[in-house]
Amino acid sequence: MDRVQKMQEQGSSYSVKFTEMTRIYAKDKSTLICIFEGKDEKYYANSLNTIKGQGRWSGINTGGRTAVLKLAETVNQHPTYNKVNYAGFIDRDYEDWFVNPNPNKIYVTPCYSIENLYVTESCFRQILSAEFNITEFNENRHEFPKCLNAFINRLDDFVNGVEVFNIWAKAHRIMKRDDPETKGLNIGNVETKKIIKIDIDRSLLKYDTTDPSSVFKDILDFKLSADAIQEAANSFKTVDRTRFFRGKQQIDFMCELLSKLKSDRNSKTPKFFSEKGKVHLNISQDNAISELSQYADTPDCLKDFIRAC
């Protein structure tokens, strides 16, 4: 019994995706098959269309990072499909110790996740220009420095506010790395708005930074190793925290700030802006990856990876 048959018997999700890959390959062997861990196609599609061309690639959503790696491994070892032209795309997450098993075929984000690529000054400037009609040089230039300063200052507040959370979350991942039997922790259950509240002019911390149970309420007797906490804290001292803190929180911040700016700009009596304007930007935290994808940063390493595929 080969590896694929074993996976199918186990009902593994990646076995279903293997079958999906074979269908794509059967239709057109020249198609670049892009294996994503989730909804990331919404981000990568722009770069793939620009570099490879529309219709020259096809995406598969495996539903998880591990599934991407397992599917890639299965393809590499398969006697028939090991020549398939594929590319896998995964987030680095907290795992700065992760070793890419095949850099020519697997792309790993140079930051925590693709969401971090939406929370940059260059991205914010593009949104200001395209959606708010505010630039350094046009008739609304007097609004520009206020907006940019609000972004920079509130992002700094936000990153400082979620630092302890990220240390706790990474410490747990370190414990899991060192002992796979460590009880799981679903940080996806923690809503950003329960951690910190962001307004245009201020922020408000909403959790107890001395007590992990104030955040991880669904785990009884939650304890973190002191050594793991120290390792996690040290790992963030020499990096840009905006890039290496949890990406979902970062993009939640961007959505919240943009929503507040939009609301004030459209108000009959704005408090932040000097006058009323028209902003039609639609932002939803569930679909922000798609709605803001044209403004997100595209790392050079991603461009190089796609060109080489």
MILUM-107060 format. One record per residue: x, y, z of N, C-alpha, C in turn; residue number from 1; residue in one letter. Coordinates in steps of 0.05 Angstrom, whole numbers. Atoms other than C-alpha are relative to their C-alpha. Example, Ala and Ser with C-alpha at 12.3 -4.5 7.8 and 13.67 -1.06 7.14 Angstrom:
2
> 18 -24 0 246 -90 156 18 24 0 1 A
> -16 -24 -1 273 -21 143 -15 22 14 2 S
This chain:
309
> 17 -24 0 0 0 0 18 25 0 1 M
> -17 -24 1 31 67 -21 -10 22 18 2 D
> 5 -22 -19 32 132 18 -28 13 -5 3 R
> 26 -13 6 -28 162 -19 -23 -17 9 4 V
> 21 18 -8 -71 100 -7 -3 1 31 5 Q
> 1 -1 -29 -53 103 67 -14 25 9 6 K
> 12 -26 -8 -73 176 71 -30 -1 -5 7 M
> 28 1 7 -139 162 36 -16 -17 20 8 Q
> 14 17 -19 -156 106 84 -3 14 27 9 E
> 1 -15 -25 -141 152 142 -20 24 -2 10 Q
> 18 -22 3 -189 203 113 13 27 2 11 G
> -16 -24 -3 -134 256 113 -9 21 -20 12 S
> 9 -21 18 -154 323 84 19 4 -23 13 S
> -18 -4 22 -91 327 43 -1 -22 -21 14 Y
> 4 20 20 -108 262 8 -22 9 -20 15 S
> 21 -12 17 -171 297 -19 13 21 -18 16 V
> -13 -21 15 -127 354 -41 20 -12 -21 17 K
> -17 14 20 -79 305 -75 -16 -7 -25 18 F
> 18 7 22 -137 281 -117 -7 25 -17 19 T
> 5 -26 14 -154 354 -134 24 8 -17 20 E
> -24 -6 15 -82 364 -156 2 -17 -25 21 M
> -2 18 23 -84 304 -202 -20 8 -22 22 T
> 19 -9 20 -146 332 -236 10 24 -15 23 R
> -11 -24 13 -112 398 -249 22 -8 -19 24 I
> -23 10 16 -50 362 -275 -10 -14 -26 25 Y
> 10 15 23 -92 317 -321 -11 19 -21 26 A
> 12 -19 19 -126 378 -353 22 15 -15 27 K
> -22 -16 13 -61 417 -367 26 -4 17 28 D
> -24 6 -15 7 391 -346 19 24 3 29 K
> -18 -24 -3 39 460 -355 -10 19 21 30 S
> 11 -18 -21 -5 492 -302 17 -1 25 31 T
> -13 -1 -26 31 516 -240 -21 -4 21 32 L
> 19 6 -21 -7 485 -183 10 12 26 33 I
> -8 -15 -24 -5 531 -123 -15 -10 24 34 C
> 12 12 -23 -17 499 -56 0 19 24 35 I
> 3 -20 -21 -43 547 -2 -9 -13 26 36 F
> 9 11 -26 -54 535 72 -27 9 8 37 E
> 27 -10 -8 -119 574 75 -10 19 -21 38 G
> 11 -19 18 -149 636 45 21 18 -13 39 K
> -23 -17 9 -80 662 25 0 5 -30 40 D
> 1 -5 29 -96 657 -49 -9 29 -6 41 E
> 10 -27 3 -131 724 -40 23 20 -1 42 K
> -24 -17 0 -63 755 -27 18 -7 -23 43 Y
> -20 8 19 -19 715 -73 -9 3 -30 44 Y
> 11 -1 27 -65 719 -134 11 24 -17 45 A
> -10 -23 15 -42 789 -153 28 -4 -11 46 N
> -28 5 8 31 769 -156 1 -22 -21 47 S
> 0 22 19 17 704 -191 -11 8 -28 48 L
> 11 -10 25 -26 738 -244 19 18 -15 49 N
> -19 -19 11 26 792 -255 24 -14 -12 50 T
> -25 13 8 86 746 -260 -4 -24 -18 51 I
> 5 24 16 58 681 -287 -21 4 -22 52 K
> 22 -5 19 -4 707 -322 -26 -14 8 53 G
> 26 12 -7 -78 694 -312 -4 -25 -16 54 Q
> 5 25 14 -98 623 -329 24 -19 -1 55 G
> -24 17 1 -27 597 -321 6 -14 26 56 R
> -3 13 -26 -36 575 -249 -27 -7 11 57 W
> 25 8 -13 -88 541 -207 5 -5 30 58 S
> -5 2 -28 -97 544 -132 -15 -23 14 59 G
> 12 20 -17 -112 491 -80 1 9 29 60 I
> 2 -8 -29 -135 510 -9 0 -26 16 61 N
> -2 25 -15 -111 453 36 -12 2 27 62 T
> 12 -3 -26 -139 483 99 20 0 23 63 G
> -19 0 -22 -74 482 139 29 -1 -9 64 G
> -29 -1 6 1 492 140 12 -27 -2 65 R
> -10 27 0 16 420 157 -8 -15 -25 66 T
> 10 13 24 -27 397 99 15 8 -25 67 A
> -16 -9 22 13 439 50 26 -16 -1 68 V
> -26 14 -2 78 407 73 -3 -30 -6 69 L
> 4 28 4 49 337 73 -7 -6 -30 70 K
> 7 4 29 19 345 3 25 3 -17 71 L
> -25 -3 15 85 371 -23 18 -24 2 72 A
> -16 24 -5 121 312 8 -11 -24 -16 73 E
> 13 22 15 71 264 -23 6 2 -30 74 T
> -5 -4 28 80 294 -92 29 -7 -7 75 V
> -28 5 5 156 291 -87 7 -29 -1 76 N
> -6 29 -2 155 217 -69 -17 -17 -18 77 Q
> 18 16 16 101 196 -118 14 -7 -27 78 H
> -14 8 25 127 155 -178 -11 12 -25 79 P
> 13 -10 24 77 185 -226 -1 31 0 80 T
> 5 -29 -2 65 256 -201 24 17 10 81 Y
> -23 -15 -11 135 275 -177 11 21 -20 82 N
> -8 -20 20 143 317 -241 -20 23 -2 83 K
> 20 -21 0 82 360 -226 13 27 7 84 V
> -10 -27 -5 97 435 -229 -17 13 21 85 N
> 16 -11 -22 75 459 -161 16 20 16 86 Y
> -13 -19 -19 90 513 -110 -17 1 25 87 A
> 14 -2 -25 71 513 -37 5 27 13 88 G
> -2 -26 -13 58 577 3 -9 -3 29 89 F
> 7 3 -28 60 577 79 10 25 16 90 I
> -8 -21 -18 65 627 136 22 -11 19 91 D
> -21 8 -19 126 626 182 -12 -4 28 92 R
> 12 0 -27 82 638 244 22 8 20 93 D
> -19 -6 -21 122 641 309 26 -17 -3 94 Y
> -21 20 1 169 585 286 24 10 -16 95 E
> -25 -9 13 234 622 270 21 -22 -2 96 D
> -18 23 1 267 554 280 -7 -19 -23 97 W
> 9 18 21 229 524 221 21 -1 -23 98 F
> -18 3 23 274 496 166 -16 -9 -24 99 V
> 15 6 24 244 498 97 11 -25 -13 100 N
> -10 25 11 248 427 69 7 2 -30 101 P
> -5 -2 29 249 451 -4 -5 29 -8 102 N
> 3 -29 6 261 526 -15 -7 6 -29 103 P
> 7 -5 28 253 518 -90 -29 -5 -6 104 N
> 29 7 4 182 491 -82 -18 11 22 105 K
> 17 -10 -22 158 519 -15 8 29 6 106 I
> -5 -28 -7 152 594 -2 -9 4 29 107 Y
> 6 -6 -27 155 615 71 1 30 4 108 V
> 0 -29 -3 135 686 89 24 10 16 109 T
> -23 -11 -15 193 730 113 -9 14 26 110 P
> 12 -11 -24 147 752 170 -19 -21 12 111 C
> 18 20 -12 95 719 214 -19 -12 -20 112 Y
> 20 9 20 43 715 159 -5 21 -21 113 S
> 6 -20 21 16 749 97 -14 24 11 114 I
> 14 -23 -12 -28 793 142 19 22 8 115 E
> -19 -21 -8 34 829 167 8 18 -23 116 N
> -8 -15 23 47 852 96 -21 22 -7 117 L
> 20 -20 3 -16 894 100 3 24 19 118 Y
> -2 -20 -22 6 934 161 28 13 -2 119 V
> -25 -14 5 61 977 133 -6 29 -8 120 T
> 4 -28 8 70 1051 120 -5 3 -30 121 E
> 4 -2 29 74 1040 45 -29 -9 -7 122 S
> 27 9 5 8 1002 46 -20 22 9 123 C
> 18 -21 -10 -25 1056 88 0 24 -18 124 F
> -1 -23 19 -1 1111 41 -16 -5 -25 125 R
> 16 6 24 -31 1075 -18 -30 1 5 126 Q
> 28 -1 -7 -97 1067 17 -10 29 3 127 I
> 6 -28 -3 -97 1141 36 -5 13 -27 128 L
> 1 -12 26 -85 1160 -36 -24 -10 -16 129 S
> 20 12 17 -132 1112 -71 -28 1 11 130 A
> 27 2 -12 -190 1109 -22 -9 26 14 131 E
> 7 -25 -14 -187 1175 17 7 25 -16 132 F
> -9 -22 17 -158 1218 -39 17 20 16 133 N
> -18 -17 -16 -105 1244 9 29 -8 -6 134 I
> -28 5 5 -32 1250 -12 16 23 11 135 T
> -18 -22 -9 28 1293 6 -2 25 -18 136 E
> -2 -22 20 17 1336 -56 -26 11 -11 137 F
> 24 -10 12 -56 1342 -75 -15 20 17 138 N
> 15 -21 -14 -110 1390 -51 -7 -7 29 139 E
> 6 9 -28 -120 1348 12 26 -4 16 140 N
> -26 6 -13 -46 1349 31 2 9 29 141 R
> 0 -8 -28 -61 1385 96 -9 -22 19 142 H
> 10 22 -17 -95 1321 121 21 -22 1 143 E
> -18 23 2 -37 1276 102 17 -4 25 144 F
> -17 5 -24 11 1287 161 -15 -10 24 145 P
> 16 9 -23 -45 1279 211 -6 -30 -2 146 K
> 6 28 4 -65 1212 181 24 -18 3 147 C
> -24 16 -2 5 1186 175 10 -2 29 148 L
> -8 0 -28 22 1206 246 -19 -18 17 149 N
> 19 17 -15 -42 1173 271 6 -30 -5 150 A
> -7 28 6 -22 1108 236 25 -8 15 151 F
> -25 7 -13 49 1109 262 -3 -2 31 152 I
> 2 0 -30 30 1127 334 -18 -22 10 153 N
> 18 21 -10 -29 1080 340 12 -28 -5 154 R
> -13 26 4 10 1023 309 21 -5 22 155 L
> -19 3 -22 65 1035 360 -14 -7 26 156 D
> 16 6 -23 12 1035 415 -9 -30 -1 157 D
> 11 27 3 -17 971 388 21 -21 4 158 F
> -21 20 -2 48 933 381 10 -2 29 159 V
> -8 1 -29 68 953 452 -22 -14 16 160 N
> 22 12 -16 -1 932 477 -2 -30 -3 161 G
> 3 29 4 0 862 446 26 -15 4 162 V
> -25 14 -3 72 847 462 -1 -23 19 163 E
> 2 21 -20 58 807 524 -16 -24 -10 164 V
> 16 22 12 4 767 489 18 -16 -19 165 F
> -16 15 19 53 749 433 23 -15 14 166 N
> -21 15 -15 107 729 483 -13 -25 12 167 I
> 13 24 -11 57 683 517 -6 -21 -22 168 W
> 8 18 22 33 654 451 25 -14 -12 169 A
> -24 13 11 103 642 425 13 -18 20 170 K
> -11 17 -21 126 614 492 -14 -27 -1 171 A
> 14 25 2 72 562 486 9 -16 -25 172 H
> -10 13 24 95 546 415 28 -12 4 173 R
> -27 10 -7 166 537 441 -3 -25 18 174 I
> 5 23 -17 140 490 495 -10 -24 -17 175 M
> 10 21 18 103 451 441 23 -12 -17 176 K
> -23 9 15 167 448 400 17 -19 16 177 R
> -17 16 -17 206 419 458 -14 -25 11 178 D
> 16 23 -10 150 373 481 -26 -2 -14 179 D
> 24 2 17 98 353 429 -25 -7 16 180 P
> 23 7 -16 54 328 486 -12 23 15 181 E
> 11 -24 -13 43 399 512 -28 5 -10 182 T
> 28 -5 7 -31 415 514 -2 22 -20 183 K
> 4 -19 21 -55 453 454 -11 27 9 184 G
> 10 -26 -7 -72 527 454 -10 13 -26 185 L
> 12 -11 24 -120 557 404 -1 31 3 186 N
> -1 -29 -3 -99 630 399 -20 13 -19 187 I
> 20 -10 18 -150 638 343 -26 7 14 188 G
> 24 -6 -16 -203 640 397 1 28 13 189 N
> -4 -25 -14 -175 705 425 -5 23 -20 190 V
> 6 -22 17 -208 765 393 17 24 6 191 E
> -18 -23 -4 -163 825 382 -13 22 16 192 T
> 14 -21 -14 -216 872 408 -2 -5 30 193 K
> 0 6 -28 -214 835 474 28 5 13 194 K
> -28 -5 -9 -139 850 479 5 30 2 195 I
> -5 -29 1 -137 923 460 -20 14 -18 196 I
> 18 -16 16 -183 977 435 15 24 -12 197 K
> -14 -21 14 -158 1026 383 -19 21 -11 198 I
> 13 -23 12 -184 1095 367 20 16 -15 199 D
> -18 -16 16 -154 1148 322 21 13 17 200 I
> -17 -16 -17 -124 1186 380 11 -14 25 201 D
> -9 13 -25 -113 1134 434 -5 -30 -2 202 R
> 5 28 -2 -112 1061 453 -6 -8 29 203 S
> 7 8 -27 -138 1022 513 5 -30 3 204 L
> -7 28 -5 -108 957 539 -23 -13 15 205 L
> 23 13 -12 -162 906 558 6 -27 12 206 K
> -6 25 -14 -125 847 587 21 5 21 207 Y
> -18 -2 -23 -83 835 649 27 -12 -10 208 D
> -26 9 10 -10 831 625 16 -16 20 209 T
> -14 16 -20 9 795 689 -13 -28 3 210 T
> 16 25 -4 -41 738 681 -9 -12 -26 211 D
> 8 13 25 -45 692 620 -29 -9 -1 212 P
> 28 10 -1 -113 666 644 -20 22 -7 213 S
> 18 -21 7 -142 735 630 -5 0 -30 214 S
> 3 2 29 -134 719 556 -9 -28 -8 215 V
> 5 28 8 -134 643 551 -19 -12 21 216 F
> 20 8 -20 -198 631 590 -10 -29 -2 217 K
> 11 27 4 -215 563 560 19 -22 9 218 D
> -19 20 -10 -154 528 590 3 2 30 219 I
> -3 0 -29 -154 509 663 30 -4 7 220 L
> -28 3 -10 -88 515 701 21 4 -22 221 D
> -19 -6 22 -53 546 642 26 11 11 222 F
> -26 -8 -10 21 551 657 20 1 -23 223 K
> -20 -3 20 79 574 616 28 -3 13 224 L
> -27 4 -10 152 554 625 14 27 0 225 S
> -16 -25 -3 196 611 650 21 2 -22 226 A
> -21 1 21 251 589 601 -12 7 -27 227 D
> 13 -5 26 202 590 543 -8 29 -3 228 A
> 7 -28 0 177 659 562 25 17 -5 229 I
> -24 -16 4 248 685 565 10 -3 -29 230 Q
> -8 4 28 265 654 497 -17 16 -19 231 E
> 19 -15 17 203 684 466 5 30 2 232 A
> -4 -29 -4 216 753 496 26 9 -14 233 A
> -25 -7 13 288 752 472 -2 0 -30 234 N
> 2 2 29 268 733 402 -12 24 -13 235 S
> 13 -24 11 227 796 394 17 26 4 236 F
> -16 -24 -7 282 844 419 15 11 -24 237 K
> -17 -9 22 321 847 354 -14 0 -27 238 T
> 15 1 25 265 844 302 -22 22 0 239 V
> 23 -18 2 210 890 276 -25 -15 9 240 D
> 22 14 -12 153 868 320 -25 0 -17 241 R
> 23 -1 18 101 891 269 1 -23 -20 242 T
> -3 21 19 128 838 223 -2 -28 12 243 R
> -2 27 -12 136 781 273 -20 -6 22 244 F
> 23 6 -18 76 789 319 -23 -12 -17 245 F
> 22 14 13 12 751 303 -13 17 -21 246 R
> 9 -16 23 -11 774 234 -30 6 2 247 G
> 29 -5 -2 -86 767 248 -6 25 17 248 K
> 3 -23 -17 -80 818 303 9 26 -15 249 Q
> -10 -24 14 -40 865 259 -20 10 -21 250 Q
> 19 -9 20 -91 866 203 -26 9 13 251 I
> 23 -10 -15 -147 873 254 5 29 8 252 D
> -7 -27 -6 -111 936 276 -5 19 -24 253 F
> 3 -17 24 -108 963 205 -29 4 -7 254 M
> 28 -2 6 -181 948 193 -14 20 19 255 C
> 13 -17 -20 -202 982 257 7 29 -4 256 E
> -8 -28 4 -161 1045 245 -12 11 -25 257 L
> 12 -10 25 -184 1051 173 -30 5 3 258 L
> 29 -3 -4 -256 1042 194 -6 26 16 259 S
> 3 -24 -16 -249 1097 246 5 25 -17 260 K
> -7 -23 17 -216 1144 196 -22 4 -21 261 L
> 22 -2 20 -270 1129 144 -25 12 13 262 K
> 24 -10 -14 -326 1142 194 2 30 5 263 S
> -4 -29 -6 -296 1209 214 0 16 -25 264 D
> -1 -15 25 -282 1230 143 -28 3 -12 265 R
> 27 -1 12 -354 1215 122 -20 15 18 266 N
> 18 -13 -19 -384 1249 183 -6 29 -8 267 S
> 7 -28 5 -421 1315 176 16 19 18 268 K
> -16 -16 -19 -382 1339 236 25 -15 8 269 T
> -24 15 -6 -314 1306 233 16 12 23 270 P
> -16 -9 -23 -270 1310 295 30 -1 -6 271 K
> -28 3 7 -204 1286 266 7 15 -25 272 F
> -5 -14 25 -208 1312 195 -11 29 2 273 F
> 8 -29 -1 -216 1387 182 -26 5 -14 274 S
> 25 -3 14 -275 1376 136 -10 -27 -10 275 E
> 12 25 9 -323 1324 110 11 -8 -28 276 K
> -8 11 26 -302 1280 52 -17 -24 -8 277 G
> 15 24 9 -326 1218 14 20 -23 -2 278 K
> -16 24 1 -295 1151 28 -18 -24 -4 279 V
> 17 23 6 -326 1088 -2 12 -26 6 280 H
> -14 25 -6 -276 1037 22 -17 -19 17 281 L
> 14 20 -15 -309 973 45 20 -18 14 282 N
> -19 16 -16 -272 937 101 -15 -18 18 283 I
> 11 19 -19 -291 874 137 23 -17 9 284 S
> -22 14 -11 -244 838 183 2 -29 -11 285 Q
> 1 27 11 -266 771 154 11 -2 -28 286 D
> -9 1 28 -247 790 83 20 22 -7 287 N
> -19 -22 5 -195 844 91 23 -8 -18 288 A
> -22 9 17 -142 801 57 -6 4 -29 289 I
> 9 -4 28 -182 805 -7 -4 30 -6 290 S
> 9 -28 5 -209 876 0 24 19 -2 291 E
> -23 -18 -1 -140 907 13 24 -12 -15 292 L
> -23 14 12 -97 859 -28 17 16 -19 293 S
> -15 -16 20 -78 909 -82 19 20 13 294 Q
> -17 -19 -14 -45 953 -29 22 -13 16 295 Y
> -19 13 -18 -7 901 10 28 -1 -13 296 A
> -28 2 9 69 897 5 5 -27 -14 297 D
> -9 25 13 100 845 -42 30 -2 3 298 T
> -29 2 -4 169 823 -17 14 -9 -25 299 P
> -16 8 23 224 815 -68 4 -30 -1 300 D
> -4 29 -1 234 744 -44 -23 -15 -12 301 C
> 24 13 12 163 727 -65 1 3 -30 302 L
> -2 -4 29 173 757 -134 20 -19 -12 303 K
> -21 17 10 237 718 -143 -9 -30 0 304 D
> 10 28 -2 204 653 -119 -19 -7 -23 305 F
> 20 5 21 146 659 -168 13 0 -27 306 I
> -14 0 26 191 677 -226 15 -27 -5 307 R
> -16 24 3 232 614 -213 -17 -25 -3 308 A
> 18 23 1 171 568 -211 -6 -9 -28 309 C
